[in-house]
């Protein structure tokens, strides 16, 4: 009655469409006694509903600006921490001790590529596309300076690339493609951004290759490895096995599905 909610029609439609899928999938999971049905409910229904509620009531401009700055600063932290882990593994020390901020943090130095894991890095699945959209749509330049936002995007993209994690690569590729193709830029600026991205990536790899045996070819092999039946040690490739089980599940339940939380 007091116009307390400000709901964009596109957002309402997206939320409603998602809820139709999530409620159906959760209900089917409960009927099938799937062990992960209730965790599915927590992540895909409860968390989505809470996020939707926060978005529609947070119309205060201060809250909006604070949220953007929080994501922006988080990306700087994630990038810096990821490079810190990598450089420490190369033997480049900034002190006597490495400060580990989470238990999942690890760096694998493989022939041709690096594999970096930490909980914060996984959040770039969400924060990097958000910052790309922000660059295209931001009107209040006082929130984040454009040049620093561009630098933020480049450093975050570099951290995602060096992670060696294919899900981050997919998010990175899709986000950059949409950023360049749908950014409303002239063709000249699109080519400029594309060449600048490739140039910085090449320079970064050349510099890092002085400390370890990494290369573009190594990263390409890393990406294509997901489609191989065996890994580097002639063992079973876990990603290939997961993919085969996923496709089998689709064929076993082609119409109504197996429900949320199925094994």
C-alpha positions as CSV (number, residue, x, y, z in Angstrom):
1,X,0.0,0.0,0.0
2,X,2.9,2.4,0.7
3,X,4.8,1.4,-2.4
4,X,7.4,-0.3,-0.2
5,X,8.4,-2.8,-3.0
6,X,10.0,-1.7,-6.2
7,X,9.9,-4.7,-8.5
8,X,11.2,-4.7,-12.1
9,X,8.9,-6.7,-14.3
10,X,11.9,-8.6,-15.9
11,X,13.2,-9.5,-12.4
12,X,9.7,-10.7,-11.3
13,X,9.4,-12.8,-14.4
14,X,12.8,-14.4,-14.0
15,X,12.2,-15.1,-10.3
16,X,8.7,-16.6,-11.0
17,X,10.1,-18.8,-13.8
18,X,12.9,-20.0,-11.6
19,X,10.5,-20.8,-8.7
20,X,8.3,-22.9,-11.0
21,X,11.4,-25.0,-11.9
22,X,12.7,-25.1,-8.3
23,X,9.5,-26.0,-6.6
24,X,8.7,-28.7,-9.1
25,X,12.2,-30.2,-8.9
26,X,12.2,-30.1,-5.1
27,X,8.8,-31.7,-4.9
28,X,9.8,-34.5,-7.2
29,X,13.0,-34.9,-5.2
30,X,11.0,-35.4,-2.0
31,X,8.7,-37.9,-3.7
32,X,11.7,-39.9,-4.9
33,X,13.3,-39.7,-1.4
34,X,16.4,-38.0,-2.9
35,X,19.1,-37.6,-0.2
36,X,19.9,-34.0,-1.3
37,X,16.4,-32.8,-1.7
38,X,16.4,-30.4,1.3
39,X,19.9,-29.0,0.6
40,X,18.4,-28.3,-2.9
41,X,15.5,-26.5,-1.2
42,X,17.9,-24.4,0.9
43,X,20.0,-23.2,-2.1
44,X,17.5,-23.0,-4.9
45,X,14.4,-21.8,-3.1
46,X,15.2,-20.3,0.3
47,X,18.4,-18.4,-0.7
48,X,16.8,-17.2,-4.0
49,X,13.8,-16.0,-2.2
50,X,15.9,-14.1,0.4
51,X,18.0,-12.5,-2.4
52,X,14.8,-11.5,-4.2
53,X,13.4,-9.9,-1.1
54,X,16.6,-8.0,-0.4
55,X,16.7,-6.7,-4.0
56,X,13.1,-5.4,-4.0
57,X,13.3,-3.7,-0.7
58,X,16.8,-2.2,-1.0
59,X,15.8,0.9,-2.9
60,X,17.9,3.2,-0.7
61,X,20.6,4.8,-2.8
62,X,23.2,4.4,0.0
63,X,22.5,0.6,0.2
64,X,22.9,0.3,-3.6
65,X,26.2,2.2,-3.7
66,X,27.5,0.2,-0.7
67,X,26.6,-3.1,-2.3
68,X,28.5,-2.1,-5.6
69,X,31.5,-1.0,-3.6
70,X,31.5,-4.2,-1.6
71,X,31.5,-6.4,-4.8
72,X,34.2,-4.1,-6.3
73,X,36.5,-4.3,-3.3
74,X,35.9,-8.0,-3.0
75,X,37.2,-8.5,-6.6
76,X,40.3,-6.6,-5.8
77,X,40.9,-8.8,-2.7
78,X,40.2,-12.0,-4.5
79,X,42.6,-11.1,-7.3
80,X,45.4,-10.0,-4.9
81,X,45.0,-13.1,-2.7
82,X,45.0,-15.4,-5.7
83,X,48.2,-13.8,-7.1
84,X,49.7,-13.9,-3.6
85,X,49.2,-17.7,-3.4
86,X,50.6,-18.2,-6.9
87,X,53.7,-16.1,-6.4
88,X,54.4,-17.7,-3.1
89,X,54.3,-21.1,-4.8
90,X,56.8,-19.8,-7.4
91,X,59.1,-19.0,-4.5
92,X,58.5,-15.2,-4.5
93,X,58.1,-14.3,-0.9
94,X,56.7,-11.1,0.7
95,X,57.5,-12.2,4.2
96,X,58.6,-15.1,6.3
97,X,55.2,-16.8,6.3
98,X,52.3,-17.4,4.0
99,X,49.0,-16.4,5.6
100,X,46.3,-18.8,4.6
101,X,42.9,-17.3,4.9
102,X,40.8,-20.4,4.2
103,X,41.4,-24.1,4.4
104,X,40.6,-24.8,0.7
105,X,43.5,-22.6,-0.5
106,X,45.9,-24.6,-2.7
107,X,48.1,-24.1,-5.8
108,X,49.0,-26.9,-8.1
109,X,51.9,-26.3,-10.5
110,X,51.5,-28.6,-13.4
111,X,53.4,-28.9,-16.7
112,X,51.9,-26.2,-18.9
113,X,49.4,-24.7,-16.5
114,X,48.5,-23.7,-12.9
115,X,45.6,-24.9,-10.8
116,X,44.6,-22.5,-8.1
117,X,41.8,-23.2,-5.5
118,X,40.4,-21.0,-2.8
119,X,36.8,-20.3,-1.7
120,X,37.0,-16.6,-2.6
121,X,38.0,-17.4,-6.1
122,X,34.8,-19.4,-6.7
123,X,32.8,-16.3,-6.0
124,X,34.0,-14.7,-9.3
125,X,31.4,-16.9,-10.9
126,X,29.0,-14.2,-9.7
127,X,31.1,-11.1,-9.2
128,X,32.8,-10.9,-12.5
129,X,29.6,-10.9,-14.7
130,X,28.2,-8.3,-12.2
131,X,31.1,-6.0,-12.7
132,X,30.9,-6.4,-16.5
133,X,27.2,-5.3,-16.4
134,X,28.1,-2.5,-14.1
135,X,30.7,-1.1,-16.5
136,X,28.1,-1.0,-19.3
137,X,25.2,0.5,-17.2
138,X,26.8,2.6,-14.5
139,X,25.6,6.2,-14.7
140,X,26.9,7.6,-11.3
141,X,30.7,7.7,-11.9
142,X,31.1,8.7,-8.3
143,X,30.5,5.1,-7.2
144,X,33.5,3.6,-9.0
145,X,35.9,5.4,-11.3
146,X,35.8,4.0,-14.8
147,X,39.5,3.5,-15.1
148,X,39.7,1.6,-11.8
149,X,36.7,-0.5,-12.8
150,X,38.5,-1.5,-16.0
151,X,41.6,-2.4,-14.0
152,X,39.4,-4.4,-11.6
153,X,37.9,-6.4,-14.5
154,X,41.4,-7.1,-16.0
155,X,42.9,-8.3,-12.7
156,X,39.9,-10.4,-11.9
157,X,39.9,-12.0,-15.4
158,X,43.6,-12.8,-15.0
159,X,43.0,-14.5,-11.6
160,X,40.2,-16.5,-13.2
161,X,42.3,-17.5,-16.1
162,X,45.3,-18.5,-14.0
163,X,43.1,-20.6,-11.7
164,X,43.0,-23.4,-14.3
165,X,39.4,-24.1,-13.3
166,X,37.3,-24.7,-16.3
167,X,34.0,-23.4,-14.8
168,X,35.7,-20.1,-14.2
169,X,37.0,-20.1,-17.8
170,X,33.5,-20.6,-19.2
171,X,32.1,-17.8,-17.1
172,X,35.0,-15.6,-18.1
173,X,34.6,-16.3,-21.9
174,X,30.8,-15.8,-21.8
175,X,31.0,-12.6,-19.8
176,X,33.8,-11.1,-22.0
177,X,31.9,-12.1,-25.2
178,X,28.7,-10.4,-24.1
179,X,30.7,-7.5,-22.7
180,X,32.4,-6.9,-26.1
181,X,29.5,-7.8,-28.5
182,X,26.6,-6.3,-26.5
183,X,28.4,-3.5,-24.8
184,X,27.0,-0.8,-27.0
185,X,30.5,0.2,-28.2
186,X,31.7,1.1,-31.7
187,X,33.4,-1.7,-33.7
188,X,36.7,0.2,-33.2
189,X,36.4,0.1,-29.4
190,X,35.3,-3.6,-29.5
191,X,38.4,-4.5,-31.5
192,X,40.5,-2.4,-29.1
193,X,39.1,-4.1,-26.0
194,X,39.6,-7.6,-27.6
195,X,43.2,-6.9,-28.6
196,X,44.0,-5.3,-25.2
197,X,42.7,-8.4,-23.4
198,X,44.7,-10.8,-25.6
199,X,47.8,-8.6,-25.3
200,X,47.7,-8.4,-21.5
201,X,47.1,-12.1,-21.3
202,X,50.1,-12.8,-23.5
203,X,52.4,-10.5,-21.5
204,X,51.2,-12.0,-18.3
205,X,52.0,-15.5,-19.5
206,X,55.4,-14.5,-20.8
207,X,56.3,-13.0,-17.4
208,X,55.0,-15.9,-15.4
209,X,56.7,-18.4,-17.7
210,X,60.0,-17.1,-16.5
211,X,59.2,-18.7,-13.1
212,X,57.4,-21.8,-14.2
213,X,56.7,-23.9,-17.3
214,X,53.3,-22.5,-18.3
215,X,52.1,-21.7,-21.8
216,X,49.0,-21.0,-23.9
217,X,49.3,-24.6,-25.2
218,X,49.3,-25.9,-21.7
219,X,46.1,-24.1,-20.8
220,X,44.4,-25.2,-24.1
221,X,45.3,-28.8,-23.3
222,X,43.9,-28.3,-19.8
223,X,40.6,-27.2,-21.3
224,X,40.4,-30.0,-23.8
225,X,41.3,-32.6,-21.1
226,X,37.7,-32.5,-19.8
227,X,36.6,-34.4,-22.9
228,X,39.2,-37.1,-22.5
229,X,38.4,-40.5,-20.9
230,X,41.7,-40.6,-19.1
231,X,43.8,-38.1,-17.2
232,X,47.5,-37.4,-17.3
233,X,48.3,-40.5,-15.2
234,X,46.2,-42.8,-17.5
235,X,43.6,-43.0,-14.8
236,X,39.8,-42.4,-15.2
237,X,39.0,-38.7,-15.8
238,X,36.5,-37.8,-13.1
239,X,35.0,-35.0,-15.2
240,X,34.4,-37.4,-18.1
241,X,32.8,-39.9,-15.7
242,X,30.5,-37.2,-14.2
243,X,29.5,-36.1,-17.7
244,X,28.6,-39.7,-18.7
245,X,26.6,-40.2,-15.6
246,X,24.8,-36.9,-16.2
247,X,23.8,-37.9,-19.7
248,X,22.7,-41.3,-18.6
249,X,20.5,-39.7,-16.0
250,X,18.9,-37.5,-18.7
251,X,18.2,-40.6,-20.8
252,X,16.7,-42.5,-17.9
253,X,14.4,-39.6,-17.0
254,X,13.9,-37.6,-20.2
255,X,10.5,-36.0,-19.4
256,X,9.8,-35.5,-15.7
257,X,13.5,-35.7,-14.5
258,X,14.8,-37.3,-11.3
259,X,14.1,-34.4,-8.9
260,X,16.4,-32.2,-6.9
261,X,19.1,-33.8,-4.8
262,X,19.4,-37.0,-6.8
263,X,22.7,-38.9,-6.7
